[in-house]
Amino acid sequence: MTTRTPDKSVSCDGKVPFDTFTQANQVCKRKSKGKRDLCRMPYRCAHCHQWHVGTRSRKMTQADLLPVDAKQRAASVLVSGEQRKAAGQALVLENESKEWVDRFTFLAKCYLASLPEGALFAIEDLRSYCDTCGLPEPHSHKVWGSLPRVLMKAGLPMVMTDQNRKAHSPRTHAHRVSLYRKTGA
């Protein structure tokens, strides 16, 4: 996938450069007051590598804030959605403390020991158990999505099934959640 770099005369020449996104965003907010038809947004210039204010025809995404070389690296290295998911989960787990992950793994072992063989459960059930045991919240709620891999890698007696159900937890907004089966130890 190749991305076209905008022409310098359009994206850089004659525009005020800002050192940070915050500075450019403050100017955007001042200039856009009362003008709903214009979508003024800060953007990182591919030529001078500073921030400018411009108008956009589409909504700005987090990818627009990445340096150009990081976007190209992400596009070329992480091809599939599954690979991107695995990379994101690995990153969020890497930023969680080892002590928290170890304590969670211990509580997961206790939870699974309380279930009969063949019982179905969702990670939100395990999360609820951890809440009752006093496990503090991880640094990011996104850690929870990476934990099934941690448990399976640790050899806990569980397998993912092809079944799912609506989530019970209000914080999951009734999304479908995967079900796991406790296997023989």
N, C-alpha and C positions, 0 to 999 in steps of 0.2 A: 504494500500500500504506500503510495507516494503522496506527500502533501505538498501543495503548491505554496511557496512563500509569496506573500503579497508584494506588489511593486512598492519599492521604497518611496516613490513620489506620492503614493496614496496613503501608506501606513505610517510613515515616519516624518518626511519632510514638512516643516512648518508647524509641527505639533509640539506642545510643551512636554518635555520629558519629566517623569517623576521617578524618584528612587525606589518607592515602595508602592505596593498595591493599595495600602490604606490611604496614602496621600491622593492617589488618582481617584479612588472611590469617593473620597470626600468632595472632590471637585465635581464628580458625576452627580452626586446628590444635589449639590447647589445648582448646577446647570439644568437639571431635569425637573426642578420644582414646578408643578403645574403644567408640565408638557407631557401628557400621557402618550402622545403619538410617537415621541422619540424614545428609543431605548438606548440610553447612553451607558456605556460599560467601559471599565478599564481593561486594557489588554497589554500583554507583554509583547514588545516589539521584537520581531525576528532580526532586525537590522542593528539597532543600538542596544538591545537587551534591557531597556528601561521600560517603564509603564507609560502609556498614553491613554487619552480618553477618546472614544469614538462611538459611532452608532453601530448597532448590530441588527441584522435582520432575523437572527435566531437567538434563542436563549443561550447564555453562556454556561458552559459546563466546567466541572473541575479540571477536565483535561485541557481546557484552554489556559489554565493557570500554570501548567507544566512548561518547563523550558522545552524548546523544540526538540533537542536531542533526546530528552526523556520520553517525549511522546513517540518518537520514532523507535526508540528502544522498546517501549511497552508494546507498540503495535507489532514489532517484528519478533519479539521474544515470547510474548503471551498471546498465542494464536486463538485458542478456543476459550469459550466461557468457563469451562471446567478448569482449565489451567489458570485463568485469572482468579477464579474463586479460590483455588488451592493456594495461590501465591498470596492473596489477601488474608486468608486464614492463617497462613504461616507467619505473615508479618504481624498480625494482631496478637498471635500467641507468643511470638518472640518478645513482644513488649510487655507481656504479663510476667509478674514475678514467679520464679520457680517455686517459692514457698506456697503461693496461692494454688498453682497447678498441682503440686504434690498433695496439698490438703484436699483439693477437689477430688483427685484420684482416689484418695483414701475413703472419702465419703461415698464415692461412686461404688467402691467395693462393698462398703457396708450396705448401701441401698440394694445392690444386686443380690447380696447374701440374704436379704429379707424377702426376696421374690421367689415364688416357686419356679421350677424349671419350665420353660416354655411360655412364661408370662410375657405379654406385650407391654411395652412402655415407651414413652416419648422422652426426649431430653428435657422437656419442660417439667415432667414429673420428677426427674432427678434434680432439676433446678429448685423445685419446690421443697424437696427433701433437704437440699443444701441450705436453703433459707431457714428451715426449722432448726437446723443444726448450728446456725450462727455463722455460716460462711459469708464473709463480706462480698459485696458486688465486685466483679473484676474491673479493671481500669476502663474497659469498653464493653458495652453489651454485645459487641460483635464477637467477643471471645467465645460465647456460648456455641456459635456455629462451628467452631474449630474443635470443640471438645470430643465429639464422637470419634474422630480420628485418633485423638490422644488415648482414649479408652481402649480402642481396638488395638492400637500399637502396644499398649501396656499389657495386652493379653487378657483383658476382662472377658468373662463368658457372655458375649453378646454378639448378635449379628443384625445387620440392617435387613428389614423385610421390604417387600414391595407395597406394603400397606401404609395408609396414612389416615389421619383424622383431623377434624377441626381442633385448633388449639383451645385449651380451657382458660389459659391465662389472659387477662384483659390486655396485658402489654404486648401480646402477640396479635391482637386484633382479629382473632378467629381465622387466621391463615391456616392452611393445611400443614401439618407437621408429620415428619416421617416416624414410623414406629419401628422399634427394635425388639428382638426376641432374646430372652435370657436362654442361654444354652447350658448344657451340662459342663460343669467345671473340670 
